[in-house]
Amino acid sequence: MKRKQGFWTKIGVRIPLVLWSLAVLYPILWMILGAFKSNAEIYANPWGLPDSFSFGNFIDAWSNYNIDISVFNSLIVTGLGALLTLVMAIPTAYALERLRFRGNRLLFTLYISAMMIPMVLGWIPLFFLLMQLNLLDNIFGLAIVYAVSQLPFSIFVLTSFMATIPKSLEEAAAIDGMSPYKILWKIITPLSMTGIITVTIMNMIQFWNEYFMALIFLQSENNYTLALAIDYISNETQYTNSWGTLFASLVIAIVPVIILYAIFQRRIVKGMTEGAIKG
Amino acid sequence: MVQSKKQRYLFLAFCLVPTFLMFALFTLYPLVNGLYYSFFQWSGSSSVAEFTGFDNYRKLFNDEIIPATIWHDYFLVITKIIGIMILATFFAVALTQMRIKEAPFYRIVFFFPNIMSVVVIGILWMFIYNPSLGLVNSGLEFLGLGEWTKAWLGNEKWALPSLVLPSVWAGIGLFMLMLMGGISNISKSYYEAAEIDGANGWQQFWKITLPLVWPQIKISILYIIITTLNGSFIIVQVMTKGGPNNATHVMGSYLYEEAFVKYNFGYGATIGVMILVLSLITVLIMQYFMRREKVEY
């Protein structure tokens, strides 16, 4: 006996699904539309369609609120941070996965447990450490801090990818006289490319979006990343009410993420759920 | 080719040492040093750090704002767990078991807020809560509930509950997908057997789905606890900065204010130690309570 799901059950289930889709999409779409509205229009008709599309808000944000500089800073921090993470994580992940040495398990556990520790406590000493190293209020310093902060997650994902590479390839290469450095660079790295790409996309989104460490470790406006610049505009908006400019800067921040999500949706989802399941 | 022992160690060191040094310098050392700082009175200028023993801890226990920040954090933890788990479970079951054609669409849409910046989410929701322009108040007026409208984030009573909705909004997709992963691993034969025994949809949910996805539910709840205790201050900082009148301060935002706005670095570190201890204790307690024999049929 197979019970068919009734027509009404299916409609009943769809109602919350559709409502939640609206709850997610409507504010985002409306933010994008708001970026094309004049301020007067936002006040007159905050939740409707714009009369005409104008790029005035984007120009205002770009040139009068230094968004151009902060986009540049964010790009540097994101790119450099992601690269540094890989440089640090790939050899360590390989050693932890394939090389036998005393303390292997311990080191792996140490890295992984750092994912669960609240880093807030460390930020105060980190502030002074960066000051001593002349890396405070410096986007390169921030890129280093970001890279190290994503190290545990990256090592975790990369080791699990490397575990799927057959050992026979390395053994054959070693017999042919290939040095371990070359094996790592010419065999392991290309074969773990799927994992490397997943990790890199996750890290880039993380660095592009990050706000709090930037708030603590950057001070001058010329070094602001996009998240800080937007927060700054948002605080200004309390007084100037230039909502259009604020929305334009939000759109600038969110468009790269939307593009990455459109291309790499599956990888991002997989990377995030696996990162969370490590428990 | 057999590598010599020395070459082997050299390669091992090449792989491990530089990374570990960076990790030790930028993660381990700051954490340990934070513990050390908590015993000092320090305003940041390096020469005048004064050892004060447990003074900061005494101050912590007598600080009237501290219990409020702890309560606010746990309020967010509890409301987020309830809100996210109920909705995520419902959506996960609906999308895996109801044979809905457009399921991939919902999956893609629901997950998207998970990768949005907290700054963007916070500002978006500040506008949604805006007293004169916002969606919430205009919606209430549209429904004829004009007397319910208020300045949500400026109201001492409503500011904290108002932060729950953006957090649930932003979090649901990830947990829905984690649960969907669990549900799709459940063998169809259990449901078929239950059908034959005449179990209805609810009974199937309580007797089959829920026990078998318990590992995923447990991980989700622990993950919500960890991310909330370690990160709730970000949305607080963006949306309310702890105001109005400390009504939304959580432990992390209070630490930020004490350390980086008022320059009480020693006291800030003490708050940091409290956050660390509380989140470890909470996770351990939850792990104890949610341990449950693995279900096998």
Interface residues (C-beta under 8 A of the other chain):
Chain A: M1 K2 R3 Q5 T9 K10 V13 R14 P16 L17 W20 S21 A23 V24 L25 P27 I28 M31 I42 Y43 P46 W47 M88 A89 P91 T92 Y94 A95 L99 F101 L107 Y111 A114 M116 I117 P118 M119 V120 L121 G122 W123 I124 P125 L126 F127 F128 L129 I144 V145 A147 V148 S149 L151 A174 I175 G177 P180 Y181 L184 I205 W208 N209 E210 Y211 F212 L215 I216 A227 I230 D231 S234 W243 L246 L250 A253 I254 V257 I258 Y261 Q265 I268 V269 M272 T273 A276 I277 G279
Chain B: M1 Q3 Q7 R8 F11 L12 F14 C15 L16 P18 T19 F20 M22 F23 L25 F26 T27 Y29 P30 L31 N33 G34 L35 Y37 G44 S46 L87 F90 F91 A94 L95 M98 R99 I100 F105 Y106 I108 V109 F110 F111 F112 P113 N114 I115 M116 S117 V118 V119 V120 I123 L124 W125 M126 F127 I128 L133 G134 L135 S138 W169 I172 L174 L177 M178 G181 E195 I196 Q216 K218 I219 S220 L222 Y223 I226 L229 N230 F233 I234 Q237 V238 G252 L255 Y256 A259 F260 F265 G268 A269 G272 V273 I275 L276 S279 V283
